[in-house]
């Protein structure tokens, strides 16, 4: 019977060192292989030319490298690139490269499908099939970094966990991936250039604060009125706004890091004065800024982008209270790469 081989990237550096010692080799061999796996992002034991052929064959016999493969790549007329990424078990997730004049942002996925059920989001309809492994998250970043260099002549500068899935429902793997992305033994990126976005899983926001993470936090708020939020994001019935508020206060006390609220304004849902007042009030709890995101229709009809006037009312009210607010135009709409559109259509 064939035993399923272990994914070598699930081993820590120490475990890899121990493996070599247990097999009569030097611990140092573990360091070499670890470097190939992470900082060189190698997907093939045969690449590892500074270890002997026998060692490579031995690794091949014992392990696999469960890596991703960019299956299809679509380029938007605005320069956005969407990767459909095939995982080792055939499942597909999507990641997006968003270029601006000065930087490139990678929008990466954390789950296949999503644990949550936001009514306005295409990914929510896929349901969660599984969590991504740290290596699978890491690989998305590496792939987009390569594309950024190829198409735009500079490396990737920022990462947002705003692709498919709820990152805080795959906490350990997301944290491990970020550790490797920021470690000198991995990609050596600054955590300040990474944003993790959550729909508001309060317990895990507190856990992040306890873990003293150094990246930024964004919260998909969309309404600061409980009943409205419960209606458009049904799972929030288990995550009341009072708990969210408390978690964010805890986050800020521990990290001193501002929170970004993502907020879509919809016709007849949250384009009224009461919604604006509730948001302004919510914004007073911790230092924050608000990104008003353009709605990307997911062919439903229930949700429609609010009028420019309604958006203006939000901006004015927030500015009156000295809250920084920006309107974010969506990118990559023509290739279904914009917020909430990731749904493996192709
Ligand atoms: N689950 C995490 C990570 C996904 S981020 C979270 O919810 O924060 C994706 C962002 O796009 C979220 O802010 C989400 O609320 C927003 N979004 C979802 N569907 C959208 C749509 N159709 N148009 C615009 N934004 C959308």
Boltz pocket constraint, residues with backbone or C-beta under 6 A from the ligand:
constraints:
  - pocket:
      binder: B
      contacts: [[A, 118], [A, 120], [A, 121], [A, 122], [A, 161], [A, 162], [A, 163], [A, 164], [A, 165], [A, 166], [A, 167], [A, 197], [A, 198], [A, 199], [A, 218], [A, 219], [A, 220], [A, 262], [A, 264], [A, 293], [A, 294], [A, 295], [A, 296], [A, 297], [A, 298], [A, 339], [A, 340], [A, 341]]
      max_distance: 6.0
